[in-house]
Amino acid sequence: MTVWKYPLSTKMIQRSMIAVLGTALLISPLEAFAANSAPSPEASPSSQSAKAEPVAPSGHEPVIEGSLLNVGEHRFLNRKELMQEWDGLDPDYAPEKAVAAVQSLLSEEDFEQLFPYRLGSEAWFQVAKGKEYYKADQTDYFSYDNLISAVADVSNLKIKISTRQGAPSAQEIQRLDKEARIETLVLRSADFNAPENRSKPIETVIIDGGTFLKEGFKKDRKRELAAFLANLSHETGGGWATAPGGPLRWGLFWNENIAGRTGANPDAFVDPASAELYPGTPGKRYYGRGPIMLSWNFNYGLFSSIIYGDKSVLLNQPEIVAADGKIGYMTAILFWMTPQNPKPSAHDVMVGKWKPSALDKFRGLGDPGFGTTIIVLNGLEANLGETEGSPVQRRAGHYRDITARMGVDITGEKVDTLGMRPF
């Protein structure tokens, strides 16, 4: 389960999910990682893995150590270490249980009826043939099988974010391969062991990927899957008011930002502030790809670290995110599961684990539900109702459509953002 020892810093993942149609892109950087430093590509292998030399803090304050690993290093954990450092492995959140959860909530037949025009489907080929975006070898990118595979792989991961108290940019991030029992340090910010921070307590949040669709009442789990797919459907939707079958049948139609793919926007999307930590590969571009339009070098590097344990995989081959539907879904699920202080994770909102504070209630966020997930994912869509032309109209429409297919009554749930302000 997600362990709320400390809410993830605002420096962690600050991105809005912005519609793929048009030229809008995901542009809010992971500020902590943009501020980090890493060895240059020219550094020797030994210097790339070396830790900074310990510097004693001033006075007699005790030094509080983080991970003993160097960035990119692995270690095998025994059962005692797993319990002490990762809260153990809950068999209820194993991959096979996660797969069964998806299958019990939404059948493949229902999924295909909800998304007949998804990228690479038979209906997509009929519509796309002769268009500039047509690909004769396009696979069924958003297939049910790819969703199942992504859920299984994410369920085999745990993520730990460790933050120095009072220094939100000072972070370490580790991943745990649950089946292999192998822990990897994937990131350490340059200031994590700085003299002014080494005596500060370390606070952590642990995210178990296996809790996706596995917490709360069955109705809540169905609502979570519906909310997840509804938000992705809006981001990737290709429908219009008079589209065959209606606009909601055209969810999951795109998986690349149009301006980025066509070159209308030729930017490489390499942020100079994070280029040392996550160097862009010459000739590669990091425009929006996948269900959440993953953008910028720092996001490709971070998600590559979490998924593969190696930042270079997606930095060297960013096109994988658009070519492999399983990887695309994985980036979306990981984003969905990760809290961002002061924002909760969308997962915790939908299953009732998040309790709004007095400030949250003042901002109109006192009624957790689908509408709140919109604010979590994209605060730019605050204070919008289900009116013609509003992006919330389509998000809410997909949510109503999917929950109806699942047989879930959402009467009384706030599904728009009217009266809400961003976190």
C-alpha positions as CSV (number, residue, x, y, z in Angstrom):
1,M,0.0,0.0,0.0
2,T,1.0,3.6,-0.3
3,V,2.7,4.6,2.9
4,W,2.1,8.2,3.8
5,K,5.3,8.9,5.9
6,Y,5.8,12.2,4.1
7,P,4.0,13.8,1.1
8,L,6.1,14.0,-2.0
9,S,7.7,17.4,-2.5
10,T,6.4,19.9,-5.0
11,K,9.9,19.6,-6.4
12,M,9.1,16.0,-7.5
13,I,6.7,15.9,-10.4
14,Q,5.1,19.1,-11.4
15,R,3.4,18.5,-14.7
16,S,-0.1,19.2,-16.0
17,M,-1.8,16.7,-18.4
18,I,-2.6,18.9,-21.3
19,A,-4.6,17.8,-24.4
20,V,-2.6,16.3,-27.2
21,L,-4.7,18.0,-29.8
22,G,-3.1,21.3,-31.0
23,T,0.3,22.5,-30.0
24,A,0.0,22.4,-26.2
25,L,2.7,20.4,-24.4
26,L,3.6,19.2,-20.9
27,I,6.0,21.9,-20.0
28,S,6.2,22.2,-16.2
29,P,9.6,20.8,-15.2
30,L,10.5,18.5,-12.4
31,E,12.2,21.3,-10.6
32,A,14.2,19.3,-8.1
33,F,15.7,17.2,-10.9
34,A,16.3,20.2,-13.1
35,A,18.3,21.6,-10.2
36,N,20.3,18.4,-9.7
37,S,23.7,17.8,-11.1
38,A,25.3,14.6,-12.4
39,P,28.6,13.5,-14.0
40,S,29.1,14.6,-17.5
41,P,29.0,11.9,-20.3
42,E,32.8,12.3,-20.6
43,A,33.5,11.3,-17.0
44,S,35.2,8.0,-16.4
45,P,33.1,5.0,-15.2
46,S,34.6,5.2,-11.8
47,S,34.0,8.9,-11.4
48,Q,30.4,8.6,-12.6
49,S,29.5,6.2,-9.8
50,A,31.5,7.9,-7.0
51,K,29.7,9.5,-4.2
52,A,30.5,13.0,-3.1
53,E,33.1,13.0,-0.3
54,P,31.4,13.2,3.1
55,V,31.5,16.6,4.7
56,A,31.0,16.8,8.4
57,P,28.2,19.1,9.4
58,S,28.9,22.1,11.6
59,G,29.0,21.7,15.4
60,H,28.3,18.3,16.9
61,E,25.1,17.5,15.0
62,P,24.8,13.8,14.0
63,V,25.2,12.9,10.4
64,I,22.1,11.2,9.0
65,E,22.9,8.9,6.1
66,G,20.7,8.2,3.1
67,S,21.3,5.2,0.9
68,L,24.7,3.6,0.9
69,L,24.4,2.9,-2.8
70,N,25.8,5.1,-5.6
71,V,23.4,6.2,-8.2
72,G,22.8,3.3,-10.6
73,E,24.0,0.7,-8.1
74,H,21.9,-2.3,-7.0
75,R,21.7,-4.6,-4.0
76,F,19.8,-7.7,-3.1
77,L,17.7,-7.5,0.1
78,N,16.9,-10.3,2.5
79,R,13.4,-10.6,4.1
80,K,14.5,-8.6,7.2
81,E,15.8,-5.7,5.1
82,L,12.7,-5.7,3.0
83,M,10.5,-5.4,6.1
84,Q,12.7,-2.7,7.7
85,E,13.4,-0.6,4.7
86,W,10.4,-1.2,2.4
87,D,7.6,-2.3,4.8
88,G,7.7,-5.8,3.4
89,L,6.0,-7.4,0.4
90,D,2.2,-7.7,0.6
91,P,1.1,-10.7,-1.4
92,D,-2.2,-9.0,-2.1
93,Y,-0.3,-6.5,-4.3
94,A,1.5,-9.1,-6.4
95,P,1.3,-8.8,-10.2
96,E,-1.0,-11.8,-10.7
97,K,-3.5,-10.2,-8.2
98,A,-3.2,-6.9,-10.1
99,V,-4.0,-8.5,-13.4
100,A,-7.0,-10.3,-11.9
101,A,-8.2,-7.0,-10.5
102,V,-8.3,-5.3,-14.0
103,Q,-10.0,-8.3,-15.5
104,S,-12.7,-8.4,-12.8
105,L,-13.4,-4.6,-13.1
106,L,-13.5,-4.3,-16.9
107,S,-13.6,-7.1,-19.5
108,E,-11.7,-6.9,-22.8
109,E,-15.0,-6.9,-24.6
110,D,-16.3,-3.9,-22.7
111,F,-12.9,-2.1,-23.2
112,E,-13.0,-2.6,-26.9
113,Q,-16.6,-1.3,-27.1
114,L,-15.6,1.8,-25.1
115,F,-12.6,2.6,-27.4
116,P,-13.3,1.3,-30.9
117,Y,-11.1,4.0,-32.5
118,R,-8.1,3.6,-30.3
119,L,-4.7,3.8,-32.0
120,G,-4.0,0.8,-34.1
121,S,-7.5,-0.8,-33.9
122,E,-9.3,-2.0,-36.9
123,A,-11.6,1.1,-36.9
124,W,-8.5,3.3,-36.5
125,F,-7.0,1.9,-39.7
126,Q,-10.1,2.6,-41.6
127,V,-10.2,6.2,-40.5
128,A,-6.4,6.8,-40.7
129,K,-5.8,5.3,-44.2
130,G,-4.6,8.1,-46.5
131,K,-4.0,10.6,-43.7
132,E,-0.6,12.0,-43.0
133,Y,-0.4,10.2,-39.6
134,Y,-1.2,6.8,-41.1
135,K,1.3,4.0,-40.3
136,A,0.8,0.7,-42.1
137,D,2.6,-1.2,-39.4
138,Q,0.9,0.6,-36.5
139,T,0.3,-1.8,-33.6
140,D,-2.8,-1.8,-31.3
141,Y,-1.0,0.6,-29.0
142,F,-3.8,1.1,-26.4
143,S,-4.8,-2.5,-26.4
144,Y,-6.3,-4.3,-23.4
145,D,-3.4,-6.7,-23.4
146,N,-0.9,-3.7,-23.2
147,L,-2.9,-2.3,-20.2
148,I,-2.8,-5.7,-18.5
149,S,0.9,-6.1,-19.1
150,A,1.6,-2.5,-17.8
151,V,-0.4,-3.2,-14.6
152,A,1.5,-6.4,-14.1
153,D,4.9,-4.7,-14.5
154,V,4.1,-1.7,-12.4
155,S,2.8,-4.0,-9.7
156,N,6.2,-5.5,-9.4
157,L,7.7,-2.1,-8.5
158,K,8.0,-0.1,-5.3
159,I,9.3,3.4,-5.3
160,K,10.8,5.2,-2.3
161,I,11.2,9.0,-2.2
162,S,13.4,10.2,0.6
163,T,13.5,13.9,1.4
164,R,15.6,15.9,3.9
165,Q,13.2,17.6,6.3
166,G,12.9,21.3,5.5
167,A,14.8,20.9,2.2
168,P,12.3,19.7,-0.4
169,S,14.8,19.7,-3.2
170,A,17.2,17.4,-1.3
171,Q,16.0,14.0,-2.4
172,E,16.9,10.4,-3.2
173,I,14.7,8.1,-5.2
174,Q,15.0,4.3,-5.1
175,R,13.2,1.5,-6.9
176,L,12.5,-2.0,-5.7
177,D,12.0,-4.9,-8.1
178,K,9.8,-7.0,-5.8
179,E,10.2,-10.3,-7.5
180,A,14.0,-10.1,-7.7
181,R,14.3,-8.3,-4.3
182,I,16.7,-5.9,-5.9
183,E,16.9,-2.2,-4.8
184,T,18.4,0.4,-7.1
185,L,19.2,4.0,-6.3
186,V,18.0,5.9,-9.3
187,L,18.5,9.5,-8.2
188,R,20.4,11.5,-5.6
189,S,20.1,15.3,-5.8
190,A,23.3,17.3,-5.6
191,D,22.3,18.9,-2.3
192,F,21.1,15.7,-0.6
193,N,24.4,15.3,1.3
194,A,25.4,19.0,1.3
195,P,26.9,20.1,4.6
196,E,23.8,22.2,5.5
197,N,21.5,19.1,4.9
198,R,23.4,16.1,6.3
199,S,22.1,16.5,9.8
200,K,18.5,16.9,8.7
201,P,16.1,14.0,9.3
202,I,15.1,12.0,6.2
203,E,11.4,11.5,5.6
204,T,10.1,9.0,3.1
205,V,7.0,8.0,1.1
206,I,6.8,4.5,-0.3
207,I,4.5,3.8,-3.3
208,D,3.6,0.2,-4.1
209,G,2.6,-0.1,-7.7
210,G,0.5,-3.1,-6.8
211,T,-2.1,-1.0,-5.0
212,F,-3.4,0.4,-8.3
213,L,-7.1,-0.9,-8.5
214,K,-6.5,-2.9,-5.3
215,E,-7.6,-0.6,-2.4
216,G,-11.0,0.4,-1.2
217,F,-14.4,-1.1,-1.9
218,K,-15.0,-2.7,-5.2
219,K,-17.0,0.3,-6.3
220,D,-14.1,2.5,-5.5
221,R,-11.7,0.3,-7.5
222,K,-14.1,0.5,-10.5
223,R,-14.3,4.3,-10.1
224,E,-10.5,4.5,-10.0
225,L,-10.1,2.6,-13.2
226,A,-12.9,4.6,-14.8
227,A,-11.2,7.9,-13.7
228,F,-7.8,6.8,-14.9
229,L,-9.1,5.8,-18.4
230,A,-11.4,8.9,-18.6
231,N,-8.5,11.3,-18.0
232,L,-6.3,9.5,-20.5
233,S,-9.1,9.4,-23.0
234,H,-9.5,13.1,-22.9
235,E,-5.7,13.7,-23.3
236,T,-5.6,11.4,-26.3
237,G,-9.1,11.9,-27.7
238,G,-9.7,12.4,-31.5
239,G,-13.4,12.8,-31.5
240,W,-15.6,15.8,-32.4
241,A,-19.3,16.6,-31.9
242,T,-20.5,14.8,-35.0
243,A,-17.9,12.0,-35.0
244,P,-19.2,8.5,-35.9
245,G,-20.4,6.8,-32.8
246,G,-20.1,10.1,-30.9
247,P,-17.0,11.9,-29.6
248,L,-16.5,9.6,-26.6
249,R,-15.8,6.6,-28.8
250,W,-12.7,8.3,-30.0
251,G,-10.7,8.2,-26.8
252,L,-7.1,6.9,-27.0
253,F,-6.8,7.9,-30.6
254,W,-3.4,9.7,-30.4
255,N,-0.2,9.0,-28.6
256,E,2.1,11.7,-29.9
257,N,1.9,15.5,-29.7
258,I,1.0,16.5,-33.2
259,A,3.3,19.6,-33.4
260,G,6.2,17.6,-32.1
261,R,5.6,14.6,-34.3
262,T,5.2,16.6,-37.5
263,G,8.1,19.0,-36.7
264,A,5.8,22.1,-36.6
265,N,7.5,22.5,-33.2
266,P,11.1,21.4,-33.8
267,D,12.3,22.0,-30.3
268,A,14.3,19.1,-28.8
269,F,12.7,19.8,-25.4
270,V,16.0,19.5,-23.5
271,D,16.0,21.7,-20.4
272,P,19.4,23.2,-19.9
273,A,19.1,23.2,-16.1
274,S,18.6,19.4,-16.0
275,A,20.8,18.5,-19.0
276,E,23.7,17.5,-16.8
277,L,21.7,15.0,-14.8
278,Y,19.5,13.9,-17.8
279,P,21.6,14.7,-20.9
280,G,19.6,14.7,-24.1
281,T,21.0,12.4,-26.8
282,P,22.1,14.2,-30.0
283,G,19.4,14.0,-32.6
284,K,16.7,12.9,-30.2
285,R,13.6,15.0,-29.3
286,Y,11.6,14.7,-26.1
287,Y,8.2,16.0,-27.1
288,G,5.0,14.6,-25.8
289,R,4.5,10.9,-26.2
290,G,2.3,8.2,-24.7
291,P,-1.0,8.4,-22.7
292,I,0.1,11.3,-20.6
293,M,2.2,13.0,-23.3
294,L,5.5,12.5,-21.5
295,S,7.7,15.5,-22.3
296,W,11.2,16.9,-21.7
297,N,14.5,15.2,-21.1
298,F,14.1,15.2,-17.3
299,N,10.8,13.3,-17.4
300,Y,12.1,10.7,-19.9
301,G,15.2,10.2,-17.8
302,L,13.3,9.9,-14.5
303,F,10.6,7.5,-15.9
304,S,13.4,5.5,-17.6
305,S,15.1,5.2,-14.2
306,I,12.0,4.0,-12.5
307,I,10.8,1.6,-15.2
308,Y,14.2,0.2,-16.3
309,G,16.5,1.1,-13.4
310,D,18.6,3.0,-16.1
311,K,18.0,6.6,-17.1
312,S,19.7,6.1,-20.5
313,V,17.1,3.8,-22.0
314,L,14.5,6.4,-22.8
315,L,17.0,9.2,-23.1
316,N,18.6,7.3,-25.9
317,Q,15.4,6.0,-27.4
318,P,12.5,8.3,-26.5
319,E,10.4,6.9,-29.3
320,I,9.9,3.7,-27.2
321,V,7.2,5.6,-25.3
322,A,5.1,6.0,-28.5
323,A,6.1,2.6,-30.0
324,D,5.4,0.3,-27.0
325,G,2.0,0.6,-25.5
326,K,2.9,-1.3,-22.3
327,I,5.6,1.3,-21.5
328,G,3.2,4.1,-22.3
329,Y,0.6,2.8,-19.9
330,M,3.3,2.3,-17.3
331,T,4.3,6.0,-17.4
332,A,0.6,6.9,-16.9
333,I,0.1,4.5,-14.0
334,L,3.2,5.6,-12.2
335,F,2.2,9.2,-12.6
336,W,-1.3,8.4,-11.3
337,M,0.0,6.7,-8.2
338,T,2.6,9.3,-7.1
339,P,1.6,12.1,-4.6
340,Q,3.0,15.6,-5.2
341,N,3.0,17.8,-2.1
342,P,0.7,19.6,-1.6
343,K,-1.3,17.4,-4.0
344,P,-2.3,13.8,-3.1
345,S,-2.1,11.1,-5.7
346,A,-5.1,10.6,-7.9
347,H,-5.2,7.0,-6.7
348,D,-5.6,8.1,-3.0
349,V,-8.3,10.6,-4.0
350,M,-10.4,7.9,-5.8
351,V,-10.1,5.2,-3.1
352,G,-10.8,7.5,-0.2
353,K,-7.4,7.5,1.5
354,W,-6.9,11.2,1.1
355,K,-8.5,13.5,3.6
356,P,-8.8,17.1,2.6
357,S,-7.4,19.7,5.0
358,A,-9.1,22.9,6.0
359,L,-7.1,24.7,3.3
360,D,-8.2,22.1,0.7
361,K,-11.8,22.6,1.7
362,F,-11.3,26.4,1.5
363,R,-10.2,25.8,-2.1
364,G,-13.4,23.9,-2.9
365,L,-11.7,20.5,-2.7
366,G,-13.7,19.1,0.2
367,D,-15.6,16.6,-1.9
368,P,-13.1,14.1,-3.2
369,G,-14.0,12.4,-6.4
370,F,-13.4,12.5,-10.2
371,G,-13.4,16.3,-10.2
372,T,-10.6,16.4,-7.7
373,T,-8.4,14.1,-9.9
374,I,-8.7,16.7,-12.7
375,I,-7.2,19.3,-10.4
376,V,-4.5,16.9,-9.4
377,L,-3.6,16.3,-13.0
378,N,-4.2,19.7,-14.5
379,G,-4.9,22.7,-12.2
380,L,-5.4,24.8,-15.4
381,E,-8.8,23.3,-15.6
382,A,-10.0,24.6,-12.3
383,N,-13.5,26.2,-11.8
384,L,-15.0,24.7,-15.0
385,G,-18.4,23.1,-15.4
386,E,-19.6,20.6,-18.0
387,T,-20.4,23.4,-20.5
388,E,-19.9,23.3,-24.3
389,G,-16.2,23.7,-25.2
390,S,-15.0,23.1,-21.7
391,P,-12.3,20.3,-21.4
392,V,-14.0,19.2,-18.3
393,Q,-17.1,18.3,-20.4
394,R,-15.2,15.6,-22.2
395,R,-13.4,14.3,-19.2
396,A,-16.6,14.0,-17.2
397,G,-18.3,12.5,-20.3
398,H,-15.8,9.8,-20.5
399,Y,-16.1,9.1,-16.8
400,R,-19.9,8.8,-16.9
401,D,-19.6,6.6,-20.0
402,I,-17.1,4.2,-18.5
403,T,-18.7,4.0,-15.0
404,A,-22.0,3.2,-16.8
405,R,-20.4,0.4,-18.7
406,M,-19.1,-0.9,-15.4
407,G,-22.4,-0.7,-13.7
408,V,-21.3,1.9,-11.1
409,D,-23.7,4.5,-9.8
410,I,-21.9,7.9,-9.4
411,T,-25.0,9.9,-8.5
412,G,-23.9,12.8,-6.2
413,E,-20.2,12.6,-7.1
414,K,-18.7,15.9,-8.1
415,V,-17.3,15.2,-11.6
416,D,-16.5,18.8,-12.7
417,T,-14.2,21.4,-11.1
418,L,-16.7,24.2,-10.7
419,G,-15.8,26.1,-7.5
420,M,-12.5,24.4,-7.2
421,R,-9.1,26.1,-7.1
422,P,-5.7,24.5,-7.7
423,F,-3.8,22.9,-4.8
